Amino acid sequence: MLAYAEIHARSRHDPEGFWGEAAKAIDWIRPWDKVLDPSAKPAARWFVGGELNTCWNAIDRHVAAGNGGRVAVIYDSPVTGTVAKFTYAEMQGKIAAFAGLLAAKGVAKGDRVIVYMPMVPEALVAMLACARLGAIHSVVFGGFAANELAVRIDDCKPKAIVSASCGIEGAKTVAYKPLLDGAIAIARHKPDFCVILQRPQLACDLVAGRDIDWTQGVATARPADCVPVKATDPLYVLYTSGTTGQPKGVVRDNGGHAVALAYSMRTIYDTKPGEVFWAASDVGWVVGHSYICYAPLLAGCTTVLYEGKPVGTPDAGGFWRVIAEHGVATFFTAPTAFRAIRKEDPDGKLIAKYDLSKFRALFLAGERCDPATLDWATEKLKRPVVDHWWQTETGWPIAANALGIPTGTGAIFPIKPGSPTKPVPGWDVQVLGADGHPVPAGDIGAIVCRLPLPPGTFPTLWNAEQRYVDAYLAEYPGYYKTGDAGYIDADGYVYVMTRVDDVINVAGHRLSTGQMEEILASHRDVAECAVVGVADELKGQVPLGFVVLKSGVNRPDAEIVAEIVALVREKIGPVAFFKQAVIVKRLPKTRSGKILRGTMQKIADGQAYKPPATIDDPAILDEIRESLVPAGYAKAPA
């Protein structure tokens, strides 16, 4: 078997041969004319001329191969006390029936369908039913505010919207229907119809002539077959935040997506057909698209759909219960989830309560993994903990310690805390300076990826081709701009330190806030932290730390802050000019766990700000502002 170096080199030098072989893992209705068309605009296209159906590859082909009795989906909902399992054959029936309902109401290939759903099996059914028909789904995180949903309705102009009566966030029931009705009222574009799943926790009224009850509609629907689509046809549009406030609709195609995700399950996650794979995310985010819905099913695995939290449903042992109860082999979550668990159970006592004998590896992504969190997880779980890096735009990992690829010297590369290891085959990652040229090993710069991007990435933005070029391709010709900053060391390990916007300039010195966060997180009392650059008349910018303490710490705040300041001075030196940190109860985050550093910076500088639509709890921003006033920040009104 070839080792990593040979495989990665071939993926760069012979991408057509490399991905042509990988594509054999997928069923094709019509083979492609060209593996790669580098002349396509605005970006190269993969498997041009090929035809397939993503739903067939995720569901039907496993049934056709005699594996219809294998469990496809495990629904585990501690918030409702529900555990249910669905085989591939059962999922095929549910998806075909729902696709039939959509088709009977006029949904056809190329039409858009918004899916505004909580973490229930019907969310996957709706996504796969769209794929079955060749319709384009756009999943919007359940519970998004009406005006944010309206923006997405007007941008993608759906023929239908699929929703539920409510979602459940911890102990709180969130009514979805008023939000949906409000969004439709605001939006200029009106859907032809809506399908509403009535949940027993909170039923809702339906709008006569527009809304269809899910259960009643499916009961009379005629099952629909899979519709052939081109490899280059869109599978979905997923909106991600934009710097202008207007969301960017990331487009994912059918062919490259299926090939890349199936490849990643074998090579990165090393998870085999029939094994249980769990990504603790939400279908509203890219992780939920790629690694709850599509990749595990394309690989013939069992996927876990978890309607719960890392802590509080019911405690910090919830993840370990799910892993033990369902025999999870590979687990994927965000570092912020582990920081929450570590804060509540710093000694990992709850882990010992569960049988984790089938559990092989933990993968972390979604936000930079600080070494303290990685070390804690490694020590407590005694299994490989793989920090890996990717983005909504890329759809699958850019860099990872690929467990399914031998290194040539061992099963996996030595883990270096703070690094997602090396570029995955298919990715050519480089670090460029302000002049657009590569920087020496170890120097911080803009992280970019040489074009063409591999299959499974985004070929454009929905109805915004020029915005795609301007945002991602124009600044560094020949490269995709990731928007992240970092460096590559002498061993080829990638270090993603921070967003480019979070590199601060202290008296002419470019410093990484991510490096400072690493140091803060290493302090024995710190559970979570963030560092932002705040305005300073003399230095231009100076770093300001925000620190959340572990449960049970009761030393004076001033004592802890003094130790943290001294630690940064020791590790980086006086050039960092790190002189101030504040202790806070919690950090503001998006619902996917990303810390809202930009908003925190605006609060500290006394600038006006608007709570992002994705924020988990807007009240946290008031707490942050109040904590900053004694330190001399946040003087102006929000």
Summary of the structure (lengths in Angstrom):
residues: 638
radius of gyration: 23.9
end to end distance: 59.2
largest distance: 71.5
contacts: 2260
relative contact order: 0.09
helix: 33%
strand: 25%
